[in-house]
């Protein structure tokens, strides 16, 4: 069912022409992610990731995204993850954008000679709002559709903010809650426009 949405979303992204000048979709950032995976029976394991992320505009509305992260679970299982995607933003007014995105991601977990790779697609809907020239807030809902056998689809919600410490640099903080993973993220973002 979700795969019927993808071609429609791609056509919407390609042929849309709206533009808002409030937000930049041309940036490079680094992040630190601290999360907990629910492994059942009230138990969780700690996940720590450090990564790099970026976005580059394709036209006035559409942008491409990519990210890479490396880390571990409980200091014993290594994680390497990446994603690539497309998004589009549509101004609701001069301080708020509606943002849609679709991406493909892959994560590999390894412990010595054993490894497991999971992949899937992610469809997200969100809002970016400029509270004042120094503060941006955002919120989103996302559906991850697993392509790996035996893996379940996952729903998540997230919110956070970015504080502009200069015209080209921002510090960010975010929280995400999903079906089986909760995380806190801090990031540094450098804008290029």
Buried (B, 14 or more C-beta within 10 A) or exposed (E): EEEEBEEEBBEBBEEBEEEBEBBBBEBBBEBBBBBBBBEEEEEBEEBBBEBBBBBEBBEBBBBBBBBBBBBBBEEEBBBBBBBEBBBBBBBEEEBBBBBBBBBBBBBBBBEEEEEEEBBBBBBBEBBBBBEEEEEBBBBBEBBBBBEEEEBEEBEBEBBBBBEBEEEEBBEBEBEBEBEEBBBBBBBBBBBEE
